[in-house]
Amino acid sequence: MKKILKTALIVILGNFIYAFAVAFFLEPSKLITGGGTGIALFVHHMFGIKTSLVVLAINTSLFLVGLKIMGRRFAANTLLSTFCMPVELHICEFLASKITPVDDIFLCTVFGGLLIGVSLGVVIRTGASTGGMDIPPIVINKYTGIPISTLMWGFDVVILCIQAIFTNKNLVLYGIILVILYTITLDRTLILGKARTQIKVVSKKSDEIRQSILRDIDRGVTVMYGRTGYLGKETEITLSIVTLRELARAEKMVHEIDPEAFIIVSRVSEVRGRGFTQQKKYL
């Protein structure tokens, strides 16, 4: 129950950040974007209908389609975002109407992109769906097998092209920057706090290095066996995953034990298991 409540609160917060970005940065600057929000903004600027009402109509229609085709479990996963987003957008639109909007198109693009990327990342990290235009690609994928990511990009391109026909060229270019910016921010948000550093050490003193990592840095170690390319000698490769803060300490420790040690350092986007996503076990 606690997990469900925590997930619900995070989804509500994520959607509020998205709604804030739309009401305070995208609407006043008339920027274009993809997804259901892009369609809603287009209708708002063309016909004057409130963006929140259009989002509600789009989300509700697509939610019913998803419920009909994908079933109740899928619908339950999208229910909160489907109806939470338009309500929060309506609240943010009301607040934005009481405040002088930001009139710098560059600032609107940057902050709009950053906030949308963070909001999508926060929601997706919980395992929930953002609803809206996420649903058609999932439904089409079920019957055609076309990758969901490809379909999502396709829908976004079509939506952006339709808006571009009726939008000032400068705004179209800023809109493209907005999409690129929130895509990059989304990727970074998804791996935030999960990224780690992998170190591989090739040394004649691998046993001492292994014991030191276990004892002094308190990280797990895997010993792999290889063969040198030039002399063809058997060698041990010590592998460990550490945090960025522990990296400098680990490198210093290795070189104190063996100044000639060969160290390979690489970034790992996500690590799961004991010591990271689960408590350490010493017995």
N, C-alpha and C positions, 0 to 999 in steps of 0.2 A: 504493500500500500504506500509506504514511504517512497519507494522508487517511482511509482506511478505519479504521485503528487509532485515529486521533484522534476520529473520529465515534463509534466503539465506546466509547471511554473517556468521552466526554461523555454518551452515552446511559446508561452505567452510573452515572455520577455523578448525572445527573438523576433516574433511578429511585431511587437511594439517598436523595436528598433527599425525594422523594415518600414512600418507605417510612418514613423517619424521622418525617415529619409525621403519618402515619397512626398509627404505633405509639406516639408520645410525646404526641400532642395529640388526635387524633380518637377513638381507642379508649378511653382513660381517661375522657374527658368524654362519651362516647356521642353525639357529634355526628353529624348526618346529612350526606350529600353525594351528588353525582350519580355517574354512570358505574358501571363494574364495581366500583369500590371501595365505592360506596354500597350496592350489593347485598351485597357481602361483609361489610360492617359490620353490615348488617341481619340477615343470617344468623348472624353471630357473637353479636350481642346477644340474638337470639331463641332460638338453639339451642346456643350455647356452642362452636360449631365455630371453630377458629382461622381468623382472617381470611386469613392467608397461604395456607392450604389451599383456601379458597373462591376466592380470587383466581386460584390456579393452575388450578383446575377451570374457571372462567369463561374465563380467557385461553386455555387449551389448546383448549377447545371452539370458541371463536370463531376461533382461529387456524386450526383445521382447516376450518372453514366458509369462511374467507377463502382458504385454499389451494385448496380445491375449486372455488370460484366465480371468484376473481380471478386465480388462477395463481401460479406460482413467484416471479415478480418481486415481486409484492405481498407474498407470504409472507416473502420475504427481508428486506423493509423493516420488517416487524413482529416478526421472529423474536427479536431480542435483547431488546426490551422485554417481549415476551410471557412469557419465562421468567426474565428478570433480575429483574423486579419482585417476584414471589412469593418468590424466594430471598432477596432483600435485605430484604423485609418480615419474613420469618421471623427473620433475623439481628437486625433492629431490635426485633422483639417480644421476643426473648430478652434483649437489652440493656435494654429498657424494664422487664422483669420484675425486674431487679436494682436499679432506681432508683425512688425515690419519685416517683410521677407528679405533674404539675402539677394542682392541684385548683381552679384558677380558670378558670371556663368562658369568661370574656372573653379571657383570655390565650391559652387553647387555640384559640379562634376566630380571633384575630388572627394568631398565629404559624402555626397550621395553614393558614390561607388564604394567607399570604405565601409559605410554603415550597412549597405545592402549586402556586401560580401560577408561582414561579420554576422549579420542577422541570419543569413542562409546557413553559414557554417555552424552557428550555435544550434539551430533547429536540426540540421542533418546529423550533427554529432550525437544527438539524443536517440537517433534511430527513427525519428518521426519524419513524416513527409510534409512538405510545404503546401501540398494540395495544388489547386489551380491547374496551370499548364503542365504540371508534372504528370498528371493523370493520362492525357492522350498518348504520350509516348509509351507508357507502361501497358496500356490497352492494345495499342498497335503491335508492340513487341510480342504480346501473347499470341497473336494470330499470324504474324509474319516472321518473327525471329530476328528482325532488324535490331541492332544494338540500341538500347535506350539512350545512351549518350549521343549517338548519331541523330536519332529522331529529335532529341531536345535541341540540338544545335540547328537542325533543319527548321523546326518551328520558330526558333528565335530569329533566324535569318529572314524567314518569310515575314514575320511580324515587324522586324526592323525595316525591311524593304517597303512594306505598305506605308509605314509612318514616314519614311524618307520621301515618298512621292509628294506628300502634302506639308513637308517641313522645310524650313530654311536650311540651306546647305551647311552653314556653320554649326547649327544645332545637330545636324546629322553626324558631323565629324565628332562633336563633343559627346554625342550619344554612343558612338563606337568606342571612344576612350572610356566612357562610363562602364560599358559592358566588359571591356578588357580589364579595367581596374577592379570591378567587383568579382570577376572570375579569379584573378590572382589572389585577392584578399580571401575569397572563399577557400581556395586551396591551402593558403597559409593558416587559416583558422582551423581547418580540419585536422592539421597535424600539430597544432599548437599544444605544447606540453607533452606530446607523445614522442617527439623526435629525440634520438639518442646518438651517441657516437660509438662506432665500432673500431676497435684497435686489433691489429694482428702483429704479432712480434715474432721475428725469426732470429733466434739466438742460440748460442752454444750453452747458455745458462738458463734454458727455458724452465727448468724445475724451480730454480730460485725465484725467477720472475713470477711463475704461477703462484707459488706460496706467498709472495709479497702482495700480489693483487688480492688474493683471498684474505690475507691477514690485515693489511694496512688500508686497502681501499674498500674492502668488504663487498667485492663484486664476484660473481661467478666466472668461472674460466672453463673453456673447452680446449683440449689439446688435440691438434690435428697433425697428421704425419704427411710429409712431402719429401721431395727429392730436389736437390739443387740442380739447376740447369747446366751449369758449366762443368762441375766435377762429378755430378751424379751421386752425391752423398746423401744418405738419409738424414732428414732433419725434422725437428718438431716446430710446429707453428702454434703459438699461444694466442687464443682468441678470447676477447672479453668485450662486453658492452658497458659503457660508462656514460655518465652525464657530462655535459659540456664543462661544468665546473671541476669535475674530477679528471678531465683529460690532461691538463698541464701537470697535475700531480703524478698521474700515471706515467707520462712520458719522462719526467724527471727521475722517477723511481727506477724505470727500466734502464735509463742511461747511467745511473749510478751503479747498477748491478753489472751492466755490460755496455760500455761506451760504444762498442761496435755493433750493437743490436740494430736490426733492420725493422723499422716500424711503419706500418700502413694504417692510415687513419681515414675513415670514410663515414659519411653521414647516413644514418638510418632513419627513415621517415616515421616508423612506428615499432615499438617493442611491446610484446605482451608476455606475461609469465611472472614467475616468482622474482621478487626484488624490484618489480616495476608496477605491474597491475595487480599483483597479489603479494601478500606478506611473505617475507623471507622465512625459509625453513632451514634450521641448522642441524637437525637430527634426521 
